[in-house]
Amino acid sequence: MDSPESDAALNAGQDDLPRIQRRTVLTLALAQLFSGVGNGAALAVGSLMAVQLSGRQELAGTSTMAISLAGALMALALASVAASRGRRFALATGLVLALAGTGLMVLAPVAESFPLVLAGSALIGAGTAANLQARFAAVDLARPEHRGRDLSFVVWSITIGAVAGPNLIRPGAQLGMALGLPEISGPFLISMAGLVIAIVLLVAGLRPDPLLHARRLQGEAAGERTTLPARRRGSLRAGLAAVRQSPAALVGLVTVAGAHLVMVAVMSMTPVHLQLMDQASGQDHSSADTLAIIGFTISLHIAGMYALSPVFGMLTDRIGRPAMIVAGQVLLLTAAALAGLGHGNQALVAAGLVTLGLGWSASTIAGSTLLSESVSEVDRVLVQGVSDACMGAAGAAGAALSGVLLAIAGFAGLNAAAAVVAAAVLGIALAGRRETAPSRGR
């Protein structure tokens, strides 16, 4: 069922596509910017809150695991909503759920409730799923030769908010204390404000809806007078079956899932590792100062994830998707070496985290672009949902195992395990490069 659109939007034809696409990408970019503030705080503080309220270090990854697992479960649901009601409704729904989650994260330390941390993290995961889906909304109306560029611009736009989010941890902590809340609750008050702005931007600015408008134009091209019907809304099994029909799509899916597993596993344990380093140093830091150090390191990592996205998007269009996938895995292996071998040096850990973000960015942009263009239009939205579900599941697995690996093998052992995963994806990418070599912007 189509959502209501204005007469002007419905009458817009092919000549209006550049203007509509610019408006779509700008709206998505601004929404990503503000919603990124919420994600940054959740990633940097969630693991610390889990340890504090559970009293067990091995449960440090449970907050990130809940975010990733809920994101995986919500990905297909949001894809189905997008298929029937459009991108605008689906993205706004995900962010509304995330807003509720940040509220629970504010309340969890007040109630001293570890289950509230998990519930809040799970709802924030719905927002993560929405943010991931936004990159696909950027290519619904994009020209083939600009798909990588437009997708990467939306990914890049989260940089400011996501980098600012961890650096707002200390002001947020001070705000929380000023309001009589535990200082660890405070950062999520800022997250809530960012999510409210993002929701308003999507509802007001994403008109016409890019997915519904693309279908309408396809109907016109086919000589029909009405919008084409909603595309297939299948199950995870149906989506995976569609992916298996294309070797290139399979490489794209393995790439984005593998890169996300590596990134989440290492990133989610970095705050805990840095806190342990600070405690072992014997320096007299307040908890707010420690949070500020952790926030700055995570913000550098997030900058690596998003800041060079336009560059990776242009390279994806120019040199081809397979070459960028290989480059992404090389960056991930370099990151594991830096952070693992330099686990006792804060500067080397930070350098490894930045490189980890770069590897994730290159892999996600190239893999997502390859995946989207390697399946039929009928299966595309479903396959995009499957991709995000697999990313979320991989991230949940990485978060769940990372706490155990950190406790057993330390930060160096965790990075060694991450390197094994990146090497496996690199082997798959090289093996499939012959099939995917023609896949580049034309």
Long-range contacts (C-beta under 8 A, 24 or more apart in sequence): 1-84, 1-85, 1-230, 2-85, 2-86, 2-212, 2-227, 3-85, 3-86, 3-88, 3-89, 3-209, 3-212, 5-207, 5-208, 5-209, 5-212, 5-213, 6-207, 6-208, 9-207, 9-208, 9-213, 10-208, 10-216, 12-208, 12-213, 13-217, 13-220, 14-217, 17-141, 17-217, 20-141, 20-208, 20-210, 20-213, 21-141, 21-142, 21-150, 21-210, 23-205, 24-137, 24-138, 24-140, 24-141, 24-206, 24-210, 25-138, 25-150, 25-153, 25-154, 26-205, 27-201, 27-202, 27-205, 27-206, 28-134, 28-137, 28-138, 28-154, 28-157, 28-206, 29-153, 29-154, 29-156, 29-157, 30-157, 30-198, 30-201, 30-205, 31-91, 31-95, 31-134, 31-198, 31-199, 31-201, 31-202, 31-205, 32-131, 32-134, 32-154, 32-155, 32-157, 32-158, 32-161, 32-198, 33-157, 33-158, 33-159, 33-160, 33-161, 33-198, 34-161, 34-194, 34-195, 34-197, 34-198, 34-201, 35-95, 35-98, 35-127, 35-130, 35-131, 35-158, 35-161, 35-194, 35-195, 35-198, 36-131, 36-158, 36-159, 36-160, 36-161, 36-162, 36-163, 36-164, 36-165, 36-194, 36-302, 37-161, 37-162, 37-164, 37-165, 37-168, 37-190, 37-191, 37-193, 37-194, 37-195, 38-98, 38-102, 38-124, 38-127, 38-165, 38-188, 38-191, 38-192, 38-194, 38-195, 39-124, 39-127, 39-128, 39-131, 39-158, 39-161, 39-162, 39-165, 40-161, 40-162, 40-163, 40-164, 40-165, 40-166, 40-168, 40-298, 40-299, 40-302, 41-165, 41-166, 41-168, 41-169, 41-172, 41-187, 41-188, 41-190, 41-191, 42-67, 42-102, 42-105, 42-121, 42-124, 42-188, 42-191, 43-67, 43-166, 43-267, 43-268, 43-298, 43-302, 44-165, 44-166, 44-169, 44-187, 44-271, 44-294, 44-295, 44-298, 45-105, 45-169, 45-184, 45-187, 45-188, 45-271, 45-291, 46-105, 46-117, 46-121, 47-268, 47-269, 47-271, 47-272, 48-184, 48-271, 48-272, 48-275, 48-291, 48-294, 49-105, 49-108, 49-109, 49-117, 49-184, 50-114, 50-117, 51-272, 52-109, 52-184, 53-108, 53-109, 53-112, 53-113, 53-114, 53-117, 54-114, 57-272, 57-403, 57-406, 57-407, 58-403, 58-404, 58-407, 59-114, 59-403, 60-268, 60-269, 60-272, 60-403, 60-406, 61-268, 61-269, 61-399, 61-400, 61-401, 61-402, 61-403, 62-117, 62-118, 62-121, 62-399, 62-400, 62-403, 63-117, 63-118, 63-121, 63-399, 64-121, 64-264, 64-267, 64-268, 64-395, 64-399, 64-402, 65-395, 65-396, 65-399, 65-400, 66-118, 66-121, 66-122, 66-125, 66-396, 67-121, 67-122, 67-124, 67-125, 67-128, 67-395, 67-399, 68-125, 68-128, 68-264, 68-392, 68-393, 68-394, 68-395, 68-396, 68-397, 68-398, 68-399, 69-122, 69-125, 69-392, 69-393, 69-396, 70-121, 70-122, 70-123, 70-124, 70-125, 70-126, 70-128, 70-129, 70-392, 71-125, 71-126, 71-128, 71-129, 71-132, 71-388, 71-391, 71-392, 71-395, 71-396, 72-125, 72-129, 72-388, 72-389, 72-390, 72-391, 72-392, 72-393, 72-395, 72-396, 73-125, 73-389, 73-392, 74-125, 74-126, 74-129, 74-130, 74-392, 75-129, 75-132, 75-133, 75-385, 75-386, 75-387, 75-388, 75-389, 75-391, 75-392, 76-235, 76-236, 76-239, 76-385, 76-386, 76-388, 76-389, 78-126, 78-129, 78-130, 78-133, 78-385, 78-388, 79-133, 79-233, 79-381, 79-382, 79-384, 79-385, 79-386, 79-388, 80-233, 80-385, 82-133, 82-137, 82-211, 82-381, 82-385, 83-211, 83-230, 83-231, 83-232, 83-233, 83-381, 83-382, 84-230, 84-233, 86-209, 86-211, 86-212, 87-133, 87-134, 87-137, 87-140, 87-206, 87-209, 87-210, 87-211, 87-212, 88-202, 88-203, 88-206, 88-207, 88-209, 89-209, 90-130, 90-133, 91-130, 91-133, 91-134, 91-137, 91-202, 91-206, 92-130, 92-199, 92-202, 92-203, 93-126, 93-130, 94-126, 94-127, 94-129, 94-130, 94-131, 94-133, 95-127, 95-130, 95-195, 95-198, 95-199, 95-202, 96-199, 97-123, 97-126, 97-127, 98-123, 98-124, 98-125, 98-126, 98-127, 98-128, 98-130, 98-195, 99-127, 99-192, 99-195, 99-196, 99-199, 101-125, 101-126, 101-127, 102-188, 102-191, 102-192, 102-195, 103-188, 103-192, 105-185, 105-188, 105-191, 106-181, 106-185, 106-188, 106-189, 106-192, 107-185, 108-185, 109-181, 109-182, 109-184, 109-185, 110-181, 110-182, 110-185, 125-392, 127-195, 128-392, 129-388, 129-392, 131-158, 132-388, 132-391, 133-384, 133-385, 133-388, 135-368, 136-368, 136-372, 136-381, 136-384, 137-206, 137-210, 137-211, 138-210, 139-369, 139-372, 140-210, 140-211, 140-213, 140-214, 141-210, 141-213, 141-214, 144-373, 144-441, 144-442, 145-317, 145-441, 145-442, 146-317, 146-441, 147-317, 147-369, 147-372, 147-373, 147-441, 148-313, 148-314, 148-316, 148-317, 148-321, 148-365, 148-366, 148-369, 148-441, 149-310, 149-313, 149-314, 149-317, 150-313, 151-313, 151-365, 151-368, 151-369, 152-309, 152-310, 152-311, 152-312, 152-313, 152-314, 152-316, 152-365, 153-309, 153-310, 153-313, 155-306, 155-309, 155-313, 155-361, 155-364, 155-365, 156-306, 156-307, 156-308, 156-309, 156-310, 156-313, 157-306, 158-306, 159-302, 159-303, 159-305, 159-306, 159-307, 159-309, 161-194, 162-299, 162-302, 162-303, 162-305, 162-306, 163-299, 163-302, 163-303, 163-306, 163-307, 164-299, 165-190, 165-191, 165-194, 165-299, 165-302, 166-294, 166-295, 166-296, 166-298, 166-299, 166-302, 167-295, 167-296, 167-299, 168-295, 169-291, 169-292, 169-294, 169-295, 170-288, 170-291, 170-292, 170-295, 173-288, 173-291, 174-288, 183-287, 183-288, 183-291, 184-291, 211-381, 218-377, 231-377, 231-378, 231-379, 231-380, 231-381, 231-382, 232-378, 232-379, 232-381, 232-382, 233-381, 233-382, 234-382, 236-386, 236-389, 238-382, 239-379, 239-382, 239-383, 239-385, 239-386, 239-389, 240-386, 242-375, 242-376, 242-379, 242-382, 242-383, 242-386, 243-371, 243-375, 243-383, 243-386, 245-375, 246-374, 246-375, 247-432, 247-435, 247-436, 248-321, 248-370, 248-374, 248-432, 248-435, 248-436, 248-439, 249-370, 249-371, 249-374, 249-375, 249-383, 250-432, 251-322, 251-325, 251-367, 251-370, 251-428, 251-429, 251-432, 251-435, 251-436, 252-321, 252-325, 252-366, 252-367, 252-368, 252-369, 252-370, 252-371, 252-372, 252-374, 252-387, 253-367, 253-371, 253-386, 253-387, 253-390, 254-367, 254-425, 254-428, 254-429, 255-325, 255-328, 255-329, 255-363, 255-364, 255-366, 255-367, 255-370, 255-425, 255-429, 256-363, 256-364, 256-367, 256-368, 256-371, 256-387, 256-390, 256-391, 257-387, 257-390, 257-391, 257-393, 257-394, 258-363, 258-394, 258-421, 258-422, 258-424, 258-425, 259-328, 259-329, 259-332, 259-359, 259-360, 259-363, 259-364, 259-367, 259-422, 259-425, 260-360, 260-364, 260-391, 260-392, 260-394, 260-395, 260-398, 261-394, 261-395, 261-397, 261-398, 261-421, 262-332, 262-336, 262-356, 262-359, 262-360, 262-398, 262-418, 262-421, 262-422, 263-305, 263-332, 263-356, 263-357, 263-359, 263-360, 263-395, 263-398, 264-394, 264-395, 264-398, 264-399, 264-402, 265-398, 265-399, 265-401, 265-402, 265-405, 265-414, 265-417, 265-418, 266-335, 266-336, 266-339, 266-352, 266-353, 266-356, 266-402, 266-414, 266-415, 266-418, 267-298, 267-301, 267-353, 267-356, 268-398, 268-399, 268-402, 269-402, 269-403, 269-405, 269-406, 269-411, 269-414, 270-294, 270-297, 270-298, 270-301, 270-339, 270-349, 270-353, 271-297, 271-298, 272-403, 272-406, 273-343, 273-349, 273-406, 273-411, 274-346, 274-349, 277-344, 277-346, 297-346, 297-349, 297-350, 297-353, 298-353, 300-350, 300-353, 300-354, 300-357, 301-350, 301-353, 301-354, 301-356, 301-357, 302-357, 303-354, 303-357, 304-353, 304-354, 304-355, 304-356, 304-357, 304-358, 304-360, 304-361, 305-357, 305-358, 305-360, 305-361, 306-357, 306-361, 308-358, 308-361, 309-361, 309-365, 312-361, 312-362, 312-365, 312-366, 313-365, 316-365, 316-366, 316-369, 316-440, 316-441, 317-440, 317-441, 318-440, 318-441, 319-440, 320-436, 320-437, 320-439, 320-440, 321-366, 321-367, 321-369, 321-370, 321-436, 321-439, 321-440, 322-366, 322-370, 322-429, 322-432, 322-433, 322-436, 322-437, 322-439, 324-362, 324-363, 324-365, 324-366, 325-362, 325-363, 325-366, 325-367, 325-370, 325-429, 326-426, 326-429, 326-430, 326-433, 327-362, 328-359, 328-360, 328-361, 328-362, 328-363, 328-364, 328-366, 328-367, 329-359, 329-363, 329-422, 329-423, 329-425, 329-426, 329-429, 330-359, 330-426, 331-355, 331-356, 331-358, 331-359, 331-362, 332-356, 332-359, 332-360, 332-363, 332-418, 332-419, 332-422, 333-359, 333-419, 333-422, 333-423, 333-426, 334-359, 335-359, 336-415, 336-416, 336-418, 336-419, 336-422, 337-415, 337-419, 339-411, 339-415, 340-411, 340-412, 340-413, 340-414, 340-415, 340-416, 340-419, 341-412, 343-410, 343-411, 343-412, 343-415, 349-411, 352-415, 359-422, 363-425, 370-436, 370-439, 373-439, 374-436, 374-439
